[in-house]
Amino acid sequence: MAEAPGFTRRPRTGREILSRLFLRTVAAIVLATAFIYGIDYLVLRYRIWTNHSPFGTVTVHPYYAVPQKDQKTEFILGDASDQQCVNSLFPHLGDSPCWWLIRHTDQRIDM
């Protein structure tokens, strides 16, 4: 590549190289996550359209954390209930993914 007369290109510093590498890595991670989320959503829509078990239910056990005046917390157990979840990697359509909800059946509700 021909350079303009009187112009010399200075070598990049290590900081500039690392900064550029970091920005490209972050951009690649964001794009990959957005791509995977989009594919996950399309697969869910296909499962809804073909009625291939797009949703599931998990029994959750809520408990209420009520703060007391003496700086302690009282825990009150609630009734177990079934909660709808979605069979996907990410939350969609206002529902949590079933794989996450199965691992978090005890749900704390702060008052």
GIMOKA-V169993 format. One record per backbone hydrogen bond with DSSP energy under -1.0 kcal/mol. NH is the residue of the N-H (numbers start at 1). CO is the residue of the C=O. If there is no record, write none. Layout:
# GIMOKA-V169993
nh	co
NH	CO
NH	CO
This chain:
# GIMOKA-V169993
nh	co
7	4
17	13
18	14
19	15
20	16
21	17
22	18
23	19
24	20
25	21
26	22
27	23
28	24
29	25
30	26
31	27
32	28
33	29
34	30
35	31
36	32
37	33
38	34
39	35
40	36
41	37
42	38
43	39
44	40
45	41
46	42
47	43
48	44
49	45
50	46
52	47
56	85
58	83
60	81
61	105
63	107
64	76
65	109
66	74
68	72
71	68
74	66
76	64
78	62
81	60
83	58
85	56
86	96
87	54
88	86
92	95
95	92
98	86
101	97
102	98
107	61
109	63
111	65
